[in-house]
Amino acid sequence: MDMRHQSPSMFAVILLPFACGIWVSDSAHFAKLNLVQGYLAFLIFILLLTINSLYKTLKVYHYKHIIGLLFHFFFFSFGCWLSILHYAPGHPHYFCPIPGDFLLIKIANEPLQQNDITRFEARVLQVYPTGVNKKTTPKSKGYLGIQCTGHLLVALKTDSLHPASPRYGELYLIPAKYKTPDPPFNPGEFDFKSWLSRKHIHQQTFLRQQQLVLCGENKGNPVIRFSLALRQRQLAVYRKLIKDDEAFAVAATLLLGYRSDLSADTLSAYSKTGTIHALSVSGMHVGIIYLVIEWALQLLNRCRGLKIVKAVLILLLIWCYTVLTGCSASVLRSAIMLSAFVVAKSWNKNTNSYNILAFSAFVLLLSEPQLLWDAGFQLSYLSVFGLICLQPKIQGLLHIKWKFLEKLWGLICLSLAAQTTTFPFSIYYFHQFPVYFIISNLFIAVPMTLLMYLGILVLLLRIQWMAGILEWLIVFTNRGLHFLSQLPYSTADGIWINKTELVLLCLFITLLISSLVARSKFQFIIATTLLLLLEVHLAYDRIILSHQQKIILFSLNRNYAIAFISADTAVVITGLKQDEKSFKFFIQPALDQLNIRHVSCIPSGRDTVTSNLQIQGHQLRFKRFTILRVDKAFNSLKIAHRPLFDAVWIQHNPHLQPGDLQNEVGLKQLWIDATNTDKWMKRFQQNSRSIAPIVLKKRKARVISFRIGKLRP
């Protein structure tokens, strides 16, 4: 393969091995092989250049397959090396191992405030060794900071009377007190630790406003600093002209990519109707801007020179809008993709859509390999791929003469194509599917386009009556989506698939699309076989869940929750209510994952009798499993006849010693929930010799399963 005559789909070819290299390296964390991978990629690159220069002399065309494999292996090695290079804890100057009292940090993104907590990502620049004065600044003579690298998530509790306003790029001195984020302790719980690690953040800290000391001038990227400042000025314009708070939040999100003020109800309505993409400034928004500019500059299509001027103007305006939105990742993806398309079109090159898509992905992964794991990145490119590949095929199935119906059919095809390719990852990440997605996307098609035009005009002209129309249109759209989200069966939620089922579903959709495009019976048969395998796998899961008998001991902070599960019914003994945020975050995902349809929540101490669970006083019985709940009521009581229980559940710091408990009660397991203080737990564990207690605080949740009348811990 002569590299001087590259295929028009070159980036589509090299993206797969490059992404595979990132995936392999990220899974293994071969930090010690950084130098080896770098040398290997460099040597392969030199070898390929040598082969290309001696292409005819060595008659390389006889060994095309070997050269192709070598070409792919180079990008695989390059992806591995790049991913290792970006792995912060593997860096020799990572700040964590360096001892010190204070850190010099630089705010690396725009701080976002919710209630009295301001959160931002910070880059650690230096560590102050022990003994350095807190008020010492980098310009002081006594400055003894050690150069380092790494990122830190900062949560700042601000003073309500005199709140601090940290800004992007500012330098601060903070105490060197941080911790590793906790992993998920309960089944189905969101993995916050992994989510942060994808952003190169492996440590977090909680500070009070007094602990944040301004230290030096602003050192941020001037383009991003200008972009964020410009966006804040435009937000002030919207805030002045738009009176309705929710309308302002939607306008700020839709046009400027500022999401901190959106309410949970609005986000839920957009999510349940499958229109959440409208609230993420991305390809659709940049595409609308492009179409307006293209239409406005169509007079410049007369000659080649004017076409180049037109392309320059389009690129300039698109990147101005990108700067206006704060240079968010989704807008950058779209801007890079559209820029490649505009350049290729202006030079009359073959605008291979797949190649442009792969080029933009390749460029972004070059700058940030961890984007490969970002859900927004994945769904964005899958949706665009669906529009390129599927939309023309679906639209070609019907030929409609009436223009209005033809436009309507085109919008339906767009929605179907994007939803088909994003469907597997949407249900894997969000566990729900919008049933009325076609209706809701048709409903917002015209309003969203008008909102984009009106929103930009309001920013340019700052006319009050125009802002009033914009506000009314946003309120109308929100109410319509709220109505659709409340319709019966509007959302199929609680859908959980594992990685095996995700792979089978992706392969099925890929081969099905390929078989329809290529009209291949063989690929269609393989796709059908994969669908059958997926159905068998799902049916097996459903059968297992329909016969499940489990006890889940949830790990909470300062509270308790134990779920007794039989088939699709669960009784949860907890101090939380079902509509509380903590219940939805820590407990509900585990119940959804197990396909629980009927949930009852009761506090500890309430007598309850069901077909599988009996609670009377301090004694609980689930199937054959017996539990004694011990709290402060046992402080002055003695238990006669030494009864035998499968487990003893301890709450609220009772005055007892492990030896006394075991003398009075026979037990196999000992549960200590988070209503007991850390001090009490520590003392109790130190005195407990014969049995290791199960502590339900900052520990992995425990699941006890019943099978054929036997216990399986």
N, C-alpha and C positions, 0 to 999 in steps of 0.2 A: 504494500500500500504506500504509494508515493505521497509523502506528506506535503509535497508542493501542489498537489491536486486534491484538496480536501473535499470531502463530501459536504453538500449543503446542510446536512444534519449532523455536523461534527459534534456540537455540544450535546445533542441528544444521545450520541454514542458514548461520550466520555463521562457523562453525568452519573450513569449507573455504577461503574467501578469506583468513581470518586466518592459517591455516597456510601457504597459498601465499605470502603476503607474507613470512613468516619464512623460508621456503625460498629465495625469490628474493634476499632481502637477504643471507642467509648465504652463498649461492653467489657473489655479486658483491662483498661487503664494501665497499659504498658508504659508507664512514665519512664522507666529505666531504659527503654529502647528508643528514646527520643533521638539520640545522636545516630544510632544504627539505622533507624528508619529514614532519617534525613540523608545520610550517606547513600543508602540504597536507592532512594528516589533520584538523587543527583547522578549516580552512576548509570542508572537506566536511561535517564534523560540524555547524558553524553553519548551513550551507546546508540540511542535512536537518532541523534543528530549525525553521528558518524555513518550509520547505515544509510540515512537519507542522502548524505553528500556523495556516497559511493553506490548509489542506487543501481546505476547501469553497470558499473564495473564489477560489482559482486553478484549481478543478476538476482537482485533481491526479489523480483517479481515471481520467482519460482518458490518463494517461501512466505507468501502473503499471510497465511494462517499463523505462522510463528511470529511474524512481525506484529500482526494484529493482537496476539496474546500478550506480547511484550509491551505494546502500546497501552493495553488495558491494565496490565500489572503496574505500569508506571503511575497511572492515575490512582490505582488502588493504594499503592505505597505512599503517594503524595497525600491522599486523603487521611491515611493513618498518621503520617507525620504531622500534618496540620492539626488534627484533632488532639494529638499528644501535646503539641506546642501550646495549645490553648487551655490545657488542663492545669488550673491554678495551683492546687496543692503539690503538683510535681515540680513546680518552679523552685530553683535553689534559693530564691530570696522571698519566698512566701512568708507573710507576716506572722502566721500562727506559731511556728517554733521559736520565734525571737522573743525573749522575755522583756517586759517593759511595763511601765506604769501608764503611759499615755500614747495615743496614736494621732498622727497627723493625717487627716482625711480630706478628700476632695469630693464634693457632691457630684455624682456621675449621671444623674437624670433629674427630671423635674419632680420636686417634692409634691406629694399629694396628701391633702388633709381630709380626714374623716373624723368628725366630732372634735375631740381634743388631742387626737393622735396624728402626727405628721410622719409619713414614711418616705424614705428615699434610699437609693442605692449609693454607696460611697466607695470610692477607690482609696485604699490605704497607701499612703506615700512613704511614711516614715514611722518608726517605732522609737519612742523616748525610753531609754534605759532607766532602770530604777534610780531614784534620787533626783530626777530633773524636775524643776519647779513647774507647776501647772501653768503659771502665767508667762513662761518663757515662750517667745515667738521665734519663728524661723529666722528672723532678722537679728535676733539677739546674739550677743557674743557667746553666751553660754549654751547655745543650741548644739545638742549632741545627738541629733536624730540619726537612726540607722536606716539607710535606704531599703525599701522593701516593695512588694507588690501584692495584689490580691483585692478582693471586693468584700464588702460588708453590708448587710441590710440593717438600717438604723430605724428604730421606732422611737419617736421623740414625743414625750408628753408635754404639751405646751401650757403655758400659764394663761388662764382665761382672761385675766385683766390686761396683761402685757404679752401677748403671744409673739413668739419668735417667727421670723419669716425667712428661713434658709432658702437660698437660691442655687440654681445649677452653677457649678464651677467654683463655688466659694470654698475656702480652706478653713477647717476647724480643728481644734484640739479637743480630744475626748478621752475619757478613761479607757484603759486597755482591758475592759471587762466585757467579754463576749462569750458566746457558747454556740455549739453546733446545733442546728435545728433538729427537733425531735423527729424520728421517723413515724410513720403511721402506726398506731397501736391497735386500732380496731379494724375488723374486716370491712373492705370497701371504702375506708376513709381516704380522703384526698392526701396524696403524698406530697406535702409541702416541701419536704427536704429535697426530693428529687427535682421538683419544679424549680426551686432556687438554684440547685446545682447546674441545671441547664442554662442558667444565666450567669454561671461562674461565681455564684455566691455560696459559700460553704460555712459562713459564720453570721450570726446576728447579734444585735445588742439592743437593749431598751434603756433610754436615757431620759433624764429630766432636763428641762430647759436650762437650768443653771449649770449643767455639766457640759454644755456646748459652748466652746469659747472660740469666737471669730479670730482667725489667725492668718492674715495676709490678704492680698488682693485676689480678684476672680481669675482663676486659671483654666476655665472651661474652654472647649472648642468654640472659636468666635462665631462660626456659622450656626452651630446649634444654640449658642447663647442668644444670638440675634433672632433665630427662629422662635425660640420659646418666649422671648420678650415681645416679639411681634404678635404672637398668638395671644398673650395676655392682654395686649392693647385691644385686639379685636374682640376678645371675650368681654372686655369692659364696654365696648360698643353694644354688643348684644344685651348685656346686663342692663344697660341704660334704656334701650328701646323696647325690650321684650319684658312684659310685666309678669306673666305666668312663669312660675319657677320651673315647672316640668317642661314647658315649651322651650325655655332658655336652655335647660339641660340637654334636650334633644338637639336643638340647633347647634350648641357647642360641640356635641358629640358628632353629629352628622357632617358638619362642615369643617370643624377644626380638630376633630379627633380628641377632644377633652372630655373624659368620661367620669370624672370623680363625683359629679353631682347627680348622676342618674339614680332614680329610685329603684328599689327591688321590684316593685309592681310593673314598672315599665319594662325593665329588662326581662321579666318573666313573660310578659305579653309578647314581646318580640321573639323570644326564644321558643315559646310554645307554638307560635304561628310560622316558624321557619323563616323569619325575616330578620334575624339577628345580624345578618351580614350588612343590612342597611345602616346599622349603628357602628360599623367599623369602617372608617374612611379607607377605602381600598380600591380595587380595580373598577368597580361600578362607578364610583365617584370620579376617579381620574378619567375614566372613559367618557363620562358625560362632559367633563371639562374639555376633553380632546375634540369631541364631536362639535361642540359650540365653536371652538377655535377653528376647526377645519372648515366649518360652514362660513364663518366670518371672513376667512382668508382665501376663499375659493377663487377669487379673481387673480391670485398669484400663480395659477396653474398654467399660464400662457406659454412660458418658456422655461428652459432648464435653470437659468440663473435665478428667476423669480421663485422657482420651486425650492431651491436651496435656501433662499431668504425666508420662505414660508416655513421650511423645516426648522431653521434656527429660531424663528419667532415661536413656533409651537413648543420646541424644547425649552426655550426660556420661560414661557408662561407655565408650562407643566411643572418645571422645577421651582418656579416661584410659588405655585400652589403647594408643592411639597414642603417648602420652607415654612409656608403659612400654617401648615398642619403640625408643625413641630418635628418634622422628619421622622414620623413614626415608621415602624418596620413595614406595616402593610402598604403604606403609601410609597415607600422606597421600592418595594417589590414591583408595584404597578408602574412607577415612574421609569425604572430601569427597563422593564419589559416594553413599555410603550416607546421609550427612547430608541431602543433597538429597532422597533418596527418603523418608526418615522425615518430614521437614518437609512435603513434598507430601502424604503419606498422612495425616498428622495433621490437616491442614486440608481434607481431603476434596477435594484438587485432583486433576486428571488426571495420574497418575504416568506420563508418557510416558518409557519407559525409554531411548529414543534421545536424548531431550532431556537427561535426567539425565546420561547418559554424556558427551554433548558439553559440558554445563555444567562437569563436573569437569575435562575436558580443557582447556577454555577458561580456567578459573581457574588451573590449573597452568601453562599456557603464558603467561598474563599475568605470573606471578611469575618464570618461568624459560623464556624462548623456546627455549633450547638443548635442553630436554627433548624437543622434536620429533624429535631425532636419537638419543635414548637407546633402545637396544634393549629394555630392560625396559619403558619407557613404551609403545613400539609394540606389543610382544607382549601386555602387560597389557590394553590397550584392544581389541586384535584378539580376544583370547580372550573378553572380556566381550561384545563385539559378536556373536561366534559363539553364545554362550549365549543372548543375547536373540533373535537372528534365526533361528538354525538349530535350536537344541535343541527347541523346540515342534514344528517341522515334522518333524524326524526322529522324535520320539517319537510323533507322530500317525500314522506309517506302520503301526504295530502296536498293536492293542488287546488287552492281556493281562488276563485275569480274576484270575489268582492274584496276590496282593499281593506275595509275595516276588519272583516273576519280573518283576512290574511295576516294583518298585524296582530290580532288577538292570538291566532294560532302560533305566530312567531314567538310571542311572549311565553305562551305555554311550553313551547319547545325549549326555550332558554331555561325555564324553571325545571323541567324534566331532566334535561341534560346535566345541569349542575347538581341536582339532587341525587341523580343516579351514581355519579362518580364520588360524591362526598358521603353517601349513605353509610358505608361500612365504618368509616372513622367517626362519623357523627354519633352513631349509636354506641361505639366503643368508648368515646370520651364523655358523652353527655347522657347516655342511657335513655334517650327519648327520641321519638320521631313525630314530626308535625304532620298530622293526617290531612289537614286542609292547606298544605303548602302552596298548591297551585292557585287556590282562591286568594289566599293572603298575598302572594307575590303579584297577582294581577291587580289586587286592590291598591298596593303601594306603588305600582309602576309609575303611574302618572304623578301622584303627589310627591314622590321622592325626586323626580326630575324637576318639577316646579320648585320644590324646596331648595334644590341646589342652585337654580337660577336666581330665585328670590333672595336666598341667603347671601349670595355673592353681591347682588345689587345693593342689598341693605348695607353691607360693609363698605361698598364703594360710594354710595350716594347718601347713606345715613338719613333716609326719609322715614318719618314716623308712621305715615299711613301705610307704607309698604311693609314696615315691620309688623303692623297690625294684621295685614293679610298673611304674612309668614306665620305669625303666632296662631291665627285661626286655623290655618292649614295643618300645622303640627298637632294642635288639639284634636282636630277632626280625624287625622290619621291615627293618633294614639287611641281615641275612643273606638274607632273601627277595629283596630287590632285587639283591644281589650274585649270587645264583643265577640270576635272570632275565637279568641283564646278561651272564652267561657262556654262555647258551644259544646254539646255532648260529644264525647269521644274526639275532642280536638287534638289531643296528644296521646300517643301511645308511649307511656313512660314505664320506668322500672325495667327497661330492656338491658340485660347484662350479657355480654359475650366475652369469652376469654380470648387469648392471643391466637390459639389454634383455630377457633371459629372465625376470628378476624381474617386470618390468612386464607382460609378456605373461601370466605365470602369475597375477598378481594380477587383471588384467582378466578372464581366463578364469573364475576362481573367482567374482568379483563378478557377472559377467553370467550365469553358470550359476545362482547362487543367486537372482538377480533374476528370471530366466526361470522357475524352478520356483515361486517365490512368486507372481509375477504371471501365470503360465501363458502366457507370451509366446513364440510360435514364432520371431518375428523375433530376439529377444534370444538364444534358444537357438541359432539359426543363426550369429549373430555369435560366440557363445561357442565353438561348434564350429570356426569358421574360425580363431579365435585359438589354439585348441588345436593345429590343424594347422600353423599358422605356428610355434608353439613347438616342435613335433616336428621340423619341417624344420630349424629353427635348431639344435636339439640334435643332430640327425643329421649336419648339416654339421660341427658341432664334433667329433663322434666320428670322422668320416671323416678330418678334418685331423689329429687326435691319433693315429689309428692308423697314419699315415704319417710321423709327426714324426721328425726326425733333428736333435738339438740338443746343444750343449755349453753348460752354465750355469756361469759363474764366480761363485761365491757370495762375498759381501762379509761377512767375519767379523772379530772382534776377537781377535787373538793365535792364530788358527788358520787352517785352509785347508779348502776343499771345492770340488771341481770335479766336476760330474755329466756323464756321457756317456750320452745318452738316445737310444734307438732304439725307436720304437713305444711299447709299455707296459713296457719294460725299461730300467733305469738302473743304471749302475755309478758309484758315488760314491767318488772318491779323497779321503779326508779323515782327519784326526786324531781325529775324533769317533766315538763308537759310536752305533749306531742307537737305543739306549734312553736316551741322554743327553738332558738337558733342552734343551741348545743345539741339538742335531740336530732335535728335535721342533719347536722354536720357529722356527729360521732356515731349515732345509732341507726338512723333511717337507711343509710347506704348498705349496711350489713343486712337489714331486713329486705331491702329491694333485691340485693344480690341473691338472696335465698328464696325469692319469689313469694314473699309473705304478702297476703292480701287482706288479712284481718288482724289488726293490732289493738290490744287493750293495754293501757298504762295504769298502774296502780302504785301508790306509795307503799313502802315497807310498813308492816304492822297491820294492814287491812286484811281481814279474813275474806277469803275467796275460795269458791269451789267451782271447778270446771271438770270436764270429762278426764283431763290428764293432770291437772294441778289442783292440789288442795292446800290451803293456807289456814292455819288455825293458831292464833297467838304467835308464838315464836317458832313454830314448827311448820316446815314446808315439805310437801311430797310431790314429786314429779315422776310419773311412772313408778319405778321401784327405787328411785333415788331420793333419799331423805336428807333434809337440811335442818340444822338448828341455827336460828339467828340470835346472836348474843350482842346485847347493847348494855347501856348503863342500868337497865332494870335488873341485871344479874349481879350488881355490885354487892348486895347483901343476901343473896339467895344461895342455897345449896341444892344440887340436883341429886335426887335419890336414885338408887339402883343402877347407876352408871349405864345409861342407855347408849346404844350404838347408832351413830349417824354416818352417812357417807361423807358429809361435809359440815363444817361449822363456819358460819358467816359472821364476822365480827364488824360491828359498827360503833361509831361515836365514842371511842376511847373508854371502854369499860375498865373498871379497876380489877384486873385479874392477872395472874401469872400463867405462863404456858404450862408449867408443871401442874398447877392447881386445876386448870381446864382439862388436861389429859387424865387427871386422877378421877374427875367427876364424869367425863364423857368419853366414850370410845369414838374415834373419828379416823377417817382415811385422808381427808383433805381439809386444809385450813385456808379460808378466804378472808383477806383483809382489804376492805374497800377504802376509797379516798376520803370518807368522812372522818377517818382517824387521822390525827396530826402526824407529821413527819417524825416529830420527837417521840411520840408514843410508838409508832411503827418500829423505829430504830431500837428502842429499849425492848420491845416485845420480841423482835427478831434475834437480838443478842441473847436473850434468855431461852429462846426456843432451840432445843438441841435435837430432839428425836424426830421432828417433822418440819419440813421446809414449807413455810406459808406461801400462798399465792397472793402477791401484792397487786392490787388493781389500781395502781397509780404509776404512770410513766413506765409501764411494762406492757408487753405484748398481751392482747386480750386472749383469754383461754376459751376454747370450745370443747365441750364434752358431748360426744355423739353416742347414741344408743342404736345398737344393731342386734336384731333378733334377741331382744331381752338382755343383752350384755352391754356393759359400759366400755367405751373406747375413748380415753382421754386424748 
